[in-house]
């Protein structure tokens, strides 16, 4: 007859993390009236220019990203764009 020791803890099963890595946020400066400049990871990240009710976003290379109805959305979009550029660059062979 074999006795089983049920007092031992069950082995731990590790699952992949479901949380995303923390996002890198841009540092924003009001460079002029209705004109913001972003610094991203220590580099120039782009600009947001408010004209009327729209916020026009351009990246590091002055490429047009889009226009948005509020500043927070425009900032978030530029940060997302810069993060994807850096990810593409990092993942290149």
N, CA, C and O atoms as CSV, one atom per row, in Angstrom:
chain,resi,resn,atom,element,x,y,z
A,1,UNK,N,N,0.837,-1.169,0.000
A,1,UNK,CA,C,0.000,0.000,0.000
A,1,UNK,C,C,0.884,1.234,0.000
A,1,UNK,O,O,1.859,1.298,0.749
A,2,UNK,N,N,0.554,2.218,-0.834
A,2,UNK,CA,C,1.332,3.443,-0.938
A,2,UNK,C,C,0.544,4.576,-0.310
A,2,UNK,O,O,-0.648,4.747,-0.565
A,3,UNK,N,N,1.238,5.345,0.516
A,3,UNK,CA,C,0.611,6.510,1.126
A,3,UNK,C,C,0.963,7.747,0.322
A,3,UNK,O,O,2.117,7.927,-0.068
A,4,UNK,N,N,0.003,8.582,0.077
A,4,UNK,CA,C,0.235,9.837,-0.629
A,4,UNK,C,C,0.333,10.964,0.381
A,4,UNK,O,O,-0.459,11.041,1.321
A,5,UNK,N,N,1.295,11.823,0.183
A,5,UNK,CA,C,1.453,12.982,1.064
A,5,UNK,C,C,0.684,14.143,0.448
A,5,UNK,O,O,1.165,14.774,-0.493
A,6,UNK,N,N,-0.481,14.423,0.958
A,6,UNK,CA,C,-1.308,15.517,0.444
A,6,UNK,C,C,-0.988,16.853,1.089
A,6,UNK,O,O,-1.644,17.851,0.792
A,7,UNK,N,N,0.003,16.893,1.962
A,7,UNK,CA,C,0.317,18.147,2.642
A,7,UNK,C,C,1.231,19.044,1.813
A,7,UNK,O,O,1.367,20.230,2.114
A,8,UNK,N,N,1.850,18.502,0.788
A,8,UNK,CA,C,2.750,19.308,-0.048
A,8,UNK,C,C,1.921,20.247,-0.918
A,8,UNK,O,O,0.872,19.854,-1.430
A,9,UNK,N,N,2.383,21.485,-1.090
A,9,UNK,CA,C,1.632,22.421,-1.927
A,9,UNK,C,C,1.665,21.996,-3.394
A,9,UNK,O,O,2.621,21.371,-3.854
A,10,UNK,N,N,0.628,22.338,-4.097
A,10,UNK,CA,C,0.563,22.041,-5.527
A,10,UNK,C,C,1.604,22.871,-6.259
A,10,UNK,O,O,1.888,23.998,-5.854
A,11,UNK,N,N,2.176,22.335,-7.329
A,11,UNK,CA,C,3.163,23.118,-8.080
A,11,UNK,C,C,2.522,24.381,-8.656
A,11,UNK,O,O,1.341,24.398,-9.003
A,12,UNK,N,N,3.322,25.419,-8.748
A,12,UNK,CA,C,2.842,26.686,-9.284
A,12,UNK,C,C,2.849,26.633,-10.800
A,12,UNK,O,O,3.832,26.212,-11.410
A,13,UNK,N,N,1.779,27.051,-11.391
A,13,UNK,CA,C,1.694,27.140,-12.841
A,13,UNK,C,C,1.766,28.608,-13.223
A,13,UNK,O,O,0.986,29.429,-12.741
A,14,UNK,N,N,2.705,28.925,-14.089
A,14,UNK,CA,C,2.880,30.310,-14.515
A,14,UNK,C,C,2.156,30.530,-15.817
A,14,UNK,O,O,2.258,29.730,-16.747
A,15,UNK,N,N,1.436,31.606,-15.874
A,15,UNK,CA,C,0.739,31.994,-17.103
A,15,UNK,C,C,1.374,33.267,-17.627
A,15,UNK,O,O,1.915,34.051,-16.847
A,16,UNK,N,N,1.319,33.486,-18.916
A,16,UNK,CA,C,1.879,34.733,-19.446
A,16,UNK,C,C,1.155,35.941,-18.853
A,16,UNK,O,O,-0.037,35.894,-18.551
A,17,UNK,N,N,1.899,36.993,-18.701
A,17,UNK,CA,C,1.311,38.222,-18.165
A,17,UNK,C,C,0.269,38.752,-19.132
A,17,UNK,O,O,0.463,38.727,-20.348
A,18,UNK,N,N,-0.819,39.224,-18.590
A,18,UNK,CA,C,-1.860,39.764,-19.455
A,18,UNK,C,C,-1.808,41.279,-19.515
A,18,UNK,O,O,-2.455,41.890,-20.365
A,19,UNK,N,N,-1.049,41.885,-18.625
A,19,UNK,CA,C,-0.944,43.336,-18.627
A,19,UNK,C,C,0.079,43.777,-19.662
A,19,UNK,O,O,1.110,43.132,-19.856
A,20,UNK,N,N,-0.223,44.873,-20.312
A,20,UNK,CA,C,0.722,45.432,-21.271
A,20,UNK,C,C,1.856,46.116,-20.521
A,20,UNK,O,O,1.690,46.569,-19.388
A,21,UNK,N,N,3.001,46.182,-21.171
A,21,UNK,CA,C,4.121,46.917,-20.592
A,21,UNK,C,C,3.724,48.381,-20.468
A,21,UNK,O,O,2.950,48.890,-21.279
A,22,UNK,N,N,4.253,49.056,-19.458
A,22,UNK,CA,C,3.896,50.472,-19.310
A,22,UNK,C,C,4.287,51.270,-20.549
A,22,UNK,O,O,5.358,51.071,-21.123
A,23,UNK,N,N,3.421,52.154,-20.939
A,23,UNK,CA,C,3.675,53.000,-22.102
A,23,UNK,C,C,4.682,54.080,-21.755
A,23,UNK,O,O,4.729,54.578,-20.630
A,24,UNK,N,N,5.474,54.425,-22.735
A,24,UNK,CA,C,6.349,55.579,-22.584
A,24,UNK,C,C,5.543,56.802,-22.982
A,24,UNK,O,O,4.972,56.848,-24.072
A,25,UNK,N,N,5.497,57.776,-22.115
A,25,UNK,CA,C,4.749,58.996,-22.382
A,25,UNK,C,C,5.686,60.064,-22.916
A,25,UNK,O,O,6.851,60.137,-22.526
A,26,UNK,N,N,5.179,60.870,-23.789
A,26,UNK,CA,C,5.941,62.012,-24.294
A,26,UNK,C,C,5.903,63.126,-23.254
A,26,UNK,O,O,4.971,63.222,-22.455
A,27,UNK,N,N,6.916,63.948,-23.283
A,27,UNK,CA,C,6.918,65.171,-22.483
A,27,UNK,C,C,6.465,66.284,-23.414
A,27,UNK,O,O,7.012,66.459,-24.503
A,28,UNK,N,N,5.462,67.033,-22.977
A,28,UNK,CA,C,4.868,68.064,-23.823
A,28,UNK,C,C,5.241,69.448,-23.342
A,28,UNK,O,O,5.252,69.724,-22.142
A,29,UNK,N,N,5.547,70.318,-24.295
A,29,UNK,CA,C,5.844,71.726,-24.003
A,29,UNK,C,C,4.990,72.603,-24.908
A,29,UNK,O,O,4.864,72.346,-26.105
A,30,UNK,N,N,4.415,73.629,-24.326
A,30,UNK,CA,C,3.697,74.619,-25.121
A,30,UNK,C,C,4.754,75.541,-25.703
A,30,UNK,O,O,5.272,76.419,-25.013
A,31,UNK,N,N,5.072,75.336,-26.978
A,31,UNK,CA,C,6.160,76.076,-27.625
A,31,UNK,C,C,5.726,77.464,-28.064
A,31,UNK,O,O,6.540,78.386,-28.129
A,32,UNK,N,N,4.454,77.611,-28.363
A,32,UNK,CA,C,3.894,78.890,-28.803
A,32,UNK,C,C,2.386,78.804,-28.575
A,32,UNK,O,O,1.879,77.756,-28.175
A,33,UNK,N,N,1.687,79.869,-28.821
A,33,UNK,CA,C,0.237,79.843,-28.655
A,33,UNK,C,C,-0.368,78.747,-29.530
A,33,UNK,O,O,-0.192,78.745,-30.749
A,34,UNK,N,N,-1.084,77.813,-28.895
A,34,UNK,CA,C,-1.753,76.709,-29.600
A,34,UNK,C,C,-0.800,75.830,-30.413
A,34,UNK,O,O,-1.186,75.282,-31.445
A,35,UNK,N,N,0.444,75.698,-29.946
A,35,UNK,CA,C,1.433,74.879,-30.650
A,35,UNK,C,C,2.275,74.128,-29.617
A,35,UNK,O,O,3.004,74.742,-28.839
A,36,UNK,N,N,2.168,72.780,-29.615
A,36,UNK,CA,C,2.863,71.944,-28.645
A,36,UNK,C,C,3.952,71.135,-29.336
A,36,UNK,O,O,3.796,70.715,-30.483
A,37,UNK,N,N,5.052,70.923,-28.628
A,37,UNK,CA,C,6.149,70.088,-29.121
A,37,UNK,C,C,6.339,68.925,-28.151
A,37,UNK,O,O,6.236,69.089,-26.936
A,38,UNK,N,N,6.616,67.760,-28.705
A,38,UNK,CA,C,6.788,66.558,-27.896
A,38,UNK,C,C,8.246,66.135,-27.866
A,38,UNK,O,O,8.949,66.184,-28.875
A,39,UNK,N,N,8.681,65.721,-26.689
A,39,UNK,CA,C,9.973,65.063,-26.524
A,39,UNK,C,C,9.654,63.622,-26.145
A,39,UNK,O,O,8.916,63.372,-25.192
A,40,UNK,N,N,10.210,62.681,-26.894
A,40,UNK,CA,C,9.883,61.270,-26.683
A,40,UNK,C,C,11.168,60.478,-26.527
A,40,UNK,O,O,11.965,60.378,-27.461
A,41,UNK,N,N,11.367,59.915,-25.340
A,41,UNK,CA,C,12.588,59.165,-25.015
A,41,UNK,C,C,13.841,59.991,-25.284
A,41,UNK,O,O,14.864,59.466,-25.723
A,42,UNK,N,N,13.745,61.278,-25.017
A,42,UNK,CA,C,14.890,62.165,-25.158
A,42,UNK,C,C,15.075,62.772,-26.539
A,42,UNK,O,O,16.017,63.533,-26.759
A,43,UNK,N,N,14.197,62.448,-27.463
A,43,UNK,CA,C,14.312,62.955,-28.831
A,43,UNK,C,C,13.075,63.771,-29.193
A,43,UNK,O,O,12.020,63.633,-28.573
A,44,UNK,N,N,13.221,64.621,-30.204
A,44,UNK,CA,C,12.075,65.367,-30.714
A,44,UNK,C,C,11.064,64.380,-31.273
A,44,UNK,O,O,11.408,63.546,-32.110
A,45,UNK,N,N,9.819,64.467,-30.819
A,45,UNK,CA,C,8.810,63.500,-31.231
A,45,UNK,C,C,7.817,64.006,-32.253
A,45,UNK,O,O,7.261,63.219,-33.019
A,46,UNK,N,N,7.585,65.312,-32.277
A,46,UNK,CA,C,6.624,65.854,-33.218
A,46,UNK,C,C,5.914,67.058,-32.639
A,46,UNK,O,O,6.298,67.578,-31.592
A,47,UNK,N,N,4.866,67.499,-33.335
A,47,UNK,CA,C,4.148,68.703,-32.919
A,47,UNK,C,C,2.642,68.517,-33.033
A,47,UNK,O,O,2.142,67.654,-33.755
A,48,UNK,N,N,1.951,69.359,-32.292
A,48,UNK,CA,C,0.500,69.485,-32.412
A,48,UNK,C,C,0.207,70.967,-32.581
A,48,UNK,O,O,0.638,71.800,-31.783
A,49,UNK,N,N,-0.530,71.275,-33.630
A,49,UNK,CA,C,-0.855,72.659,-33.965
A,49,UNK,C,C,-2.373,72.817,-33.936
A,49,UNK,O,O,-3.079,72.185,-34.722
A,50,UNK,N,N,-2.877,73.658,-33.031
A,50,UNK,CA,C,-4.320,73.884,-32.956
A,50,UNK,C,C,-4.708,74.984,-33.930
A,50,UNK,O,O,-4.178,76.094,-33.895
A,51,UNK,N,N,-5.650,74.641,-34.799
A,51,UNK,CA,C,-6.182,75.614,-35.753
A,51,UNK,C,C,-7.698,75.496,-35.695
A,51,UNK,O,O,-8.269,74.479,-36.088
A,52,UNK,N,N,-8.343,76.549,-35.201
A,52,UNK,CA,C,-9.791,76.486,-35.008
A,52,UNK,C,C,-10.119,75.468,-33.934
A,52,UNK,O,O,-9.598,75.538,-32.821
A,53,UNK,N,N,-10.986,74.521,-34.269
A,53,UNK,CA,C,-11.379,73.474,-33.324
A,53,UNK,C,C,-10.618,72.173,-33.536
A,53,UNK,O,O,-10.985,71.150,-32.958
A,54,UNK,N,N,-9.575,72.186,-34.345
A,54,UNK,CA,C,-8.839,70.962,-34.668
A,54,UNK,C,C,-7.398,71.032,-34.183
A,54,UNK,O,O,-6.781,72.096,-34.134
A,55,UNK,N,N,-6.881,69.847,-33.826
A,55,UNK,CA,C,-5.484,69.700,-33.409
A,55,UNK,C,C,-4.790,68.848,-34.471
A,55,UNK,O,O,-5.073,67.657,-34.601
A,56,UNK,N,N,-3.888,69.458,-35.223
A,56,UNK,CA,C,-3.190,68.783,-36.313
A,56,UNK,C,C,-1.875,68.209,-35.798
A,56,UNK,O,O,-1.075,68.915,-35.185
A,57,UNK,N,N,-1.661,66.919,-36.056
A,57,UNK,CA,C,-0.512,66.197,-35.507
A,57,UNK,C,C,0.480,65.863,-36.613
A,57,UNK,O,O,0.111,65.366,-37.677
A,58,UNK,N,N,1.754,66.150,-36.335
A,58,UNK,CA,C,2.860,65.770,-37.226
A,58,UNK,C,C,3.925,65.081,-36.386
A,58,UNK,O,O,4.149,65.442,-35.231
A,59,UNK,N,N,4.578,64.087,-36.975
A,59,UNK,CA,C,5.573,63.324,-36.215
A,59,UNK,C,C,6.973,63.918,-36.349
A,59,UNK,O,O,7.143,65.036,-36.835
A,60,UNK,N,N,7.955,63.167,-35.918
A,60,UNK,CA,C,9.362,63.557,-35.933
A,60,UNK,C,C,9.825,64.029,-37.304
A,60,UNK,O,O,10.652,64.934,-37.415
A,61,UNK,N,N,9.287,63.409,-38.339
A,61,UNK,CA,C,9.711,63.689,-39.708
A,61,UNK,C,C,8.774,64.670,-40.414
A,61,UNK,O,O,8.837,64.824,-41.634
A,62,UNK,N,N,7.909,65.328,-39.650
A,62,UNK,CA,C,6.903,66.273,-40.158
A,62,UNK,C,C,5.841,65.585,-41.013
A,62,UNK,O,O,5.137,66.242,-41.779
A,63,UNK,N,N,5.728,64.267,-40.883
A,63,UNK,CA,C,4.676,63.536,-41.593
A,63,UNK,C,C,3.342,63.784,-40.898
A,63,UNK,O,O,3.248,63.727,-39.672
A,64,UNK,N,N,2.324,64.056,-41.686
A,64,UNK,CA,C,0.988,64.307,-41.154
A,64,UNK,C,C,0.418,63.016,-40.576
A,64,UNK,O,O,0.372,61.996,-41.263
A,65,UNK,N,N,-0.017,63.057,-39.317
A,65,UNK,CA,C,-0.594,61.892,-38.649
A,65,UNK,C,C,-2.114,61.972,-38.648
A,65,UNK,O,O,-2.789,60.958,-38.833
A,66,UNK,N,N,-2.657,63.164,-38.443
A,66,UNK,CA,C,-4.110,63.314,-38.444
A,66,UNK,C,C,-4.529,64.573,-37.723
A,66,UNK,O,O,-3.697,65.305,-37.186
A,67,UNK,N,N,-5.835,64.821,-37.715
A,67,UNK,CA,C,-6.344,65.942,-36.923
A,67,UNK,C,C,-7.434,65.415,-36.000
A,67,UNK,O,O,-8.182,64.501,-36.349
A,68,UNK,N,N,-7.506,66.012,-34.816
A,68,UNK,CA,C,-8.361,65.509,-33.750
A,68,UNK,C,C,-9.121,66.659,-33.113
A,68,UNK,O,O,-8.725,67.820,-33.215
A,69,UNK,N,N,-10.214,66.318,-32.458
A,69,UNK,CA,C,-11.073,67.348,-31.877
A,69,UNK,C,C,-10.663,67.756,-30.470
A,69,UNK,O,O,-11.168,68.747,-29.941
A,70,UNK,N,N,-9.746,66.997,-29.851
A,70,UNK,CA,C,-9.273,67.427,-28.532
A,70,UNK,C,C,-7.783,67.133,-28.371
A,70,UNK,O,O,-7.234,66.232,-29.005
A,71,UNK,N,N,-7.159,67.906,-27.519
A,71,UNK,CA,C,-5.710,67.838,-27.332
A,71,UNK,C,C,-5.266,66.489,-26.789
A,71,UNK,O,O,-4.276,65.933,-27.264
A,72,UNK,N,N,-5.975,65.952,-25.806
A,72,UNK,CA,C,-5.577,64.674,-25.206
A,72,UNK,C,C,-5.549,63.555,-26.245
A,72,UNK,O,O,-4.628,62.739,-26.250
A,73,UNK,N,N,-6.542,63.510,-27.117
A,73,UNK,CA,C,-6.581,62.488,-28.167
A,73,UNK,C,C,-5.428,62.685,-29.146
A,73,UNK,O,O,-4.807,61.711,-29.571
A,74,UNK,N,N,-5.140,63.911,-29.503
A,74,UNK,CA,C,-4.030,64.199,-30.416
A,74,UNK,C,C,-2.702,63.760,-29.796
A,74,UNK,O,O,-1.866,63.161,-30.473
A,75,UNK,N,N,-2.513,64.056,-28.520
A,75,UNK,CA,C,-1.282,63.655,-27.839
A,75,UNK,C,C,-1.162,62.139,-27.791
A,75,UNK,O,O,-0.096,61.587,-28.065
A,76,UNK,N,N,-2.243,61.472,-27.448
A,76,UNK,CA,C,-2.236,60.009,-27.360
A,76,UNK,C,C,-1.910,59.394,-28.724
A,76,UNK,O,O,-1.142,58.436,-28.810
A,77,UNK,N,N,-2.489,59.943,-29.774
A,77,UNK,CA,C,-2.249,59.408,-31.121
A,77,UNK,C,C,-0.788,59.546,-31.527
A,77,UNK,O,O,-0.219,58.632,-32.124
A,78,UNK,N,N,-0.177,60.686,-31.206
A,78,UNK,CA,C,1.237,60.853,-31.539
A,78,UNK,C,C,2.092,59.891,-30.720
A,78,UNK,O,O,3.028,59.297,-31.256
A,79,UNK,N,N,1.792,59.725,-29.442
A,79,UNK,CA,C,2.543,58.784,-28.609
A,79,UNK,C,C,2.424,57.361,-29.151
A,79,UNK,O,O,3.420,56.640,-29.211
A,80,UNK,N,N,1.221,56.949,-29.544
A,80,UNK,CA,C,1.021,55.617,-30.130
A,80,UNK,C,C,1.828,55.461,-31.416
A,80,UNK,O,O,2.456,54.428,-31.649
A,81,UNK,N,N,1.803,56.488,-32.234
A,81,UNK,CA,C,2.534,56.462,-33.507
A,81,UNK,C,C,4.041,56.323,-33.260
A,81,UNK,O,O,4.708,55.516,-33.908
A,82,UNK,N,N,4.564,57.105,-32.334
A,82,UNK,CA,C,5.999,57.044,-32.041
A,82,UNK,C,C,6.384,55.690,-31.467
A,82,UNK,O,O,7.441,55.154,-31.802
A,83,UNK,N,N,5.552,55.138,-30.616
A,83,UNK,CA,C,5.820,53.817,-30.043
A,83,UNK,C,C,5.863,52.758,-31.135
A,83,UNK,O,O,6.725,51.880,-31.112
A,84,UNK,N,N,4.938,52.831,-32.095
A,84,UNK,CA,C,4.939,51.844,-33.180
A,84,UNK,C,C,6.166,52.008,-34.075
A,84,UNK,O,O,6.720,51.014,-34.547
A,85,UNK,N,N,6.596,53.242,-34.313
A,85,UNK,CA,C,7.816,53.463,-35.098
A,85,UNK,C,C,9.022,52.837,-34.418
A,85,UNK,O,O,9.838,52.183,-35.068
A,86,UNK,N,N,9.134,53.037,-33.118
A,86,UNK,CA,C,10.276,52.490,-32.382
A,86,UNK,C,C,10.219,50.972,-32.312
A,86,UNK,O,O,11.257,50.312,-32.363
A,87,UNK,N,N,9.028,50.412,-32.196
A,87,UNK,CA,C,8.881,48.958,-32.158
A,87,UNK,C,C,9.286,48.361,-33.496
A,87,UNK,O,O,9.993,47.354,-33.535
A,88,UNK,N,N,8.849,48.965,-34.589
A,88,UNK,CA,C,9.229,48.489,-35.921
A,88,UNK,C,C,10.739,48.544,-36.096
A,88,UNK,O,O,11.339,47.609,-36.627
A,89,UNK,N,N,11.349,49.623,-35.659
A,89,UNK,CA,C,12.795,49.799,-35.789
A,89,UNK,C,C,13.537,48.749,-34.965
A,89,UNK,O,O,14.520,48.170,-35.426
A,90,UNK,N,N,13.058,48.508,-33.740
A,90,UNK,CA,C,13.699,47.557,-32.835
A,90,UNK,C,C,13.583,46.132,-33.360
A,90,UNK,O,O,14.513,45.340,-33.202
A,91,UNK,N,N,12.455,45.792,-33.982
A,91,UNK,CA,C,12.200,44.423,-34.424
A,91,UNK,C,C,12.783,44.100,-35.792
A,91,UNK,O,O,12.667,42.968,-36.261
A,92,UNK,N,N,13.404,45.074,-36.433
A,92,UNK,CA,C,14.024,44.805,-37.738
A,92,UNK,C,C,15.221,43.879,-37.563
A,92,UNK,O,O,15.947,43.967,-36.573
A,93,UNK,N,N,15.420,42.978,-38.546
A,93,UNK,CA,C,16.582,42.060,-38.454
A,93,UNK,C,C,17.892,42.767,-38.679
A,93,UNK,O,O,18.949,42.138,-38.634
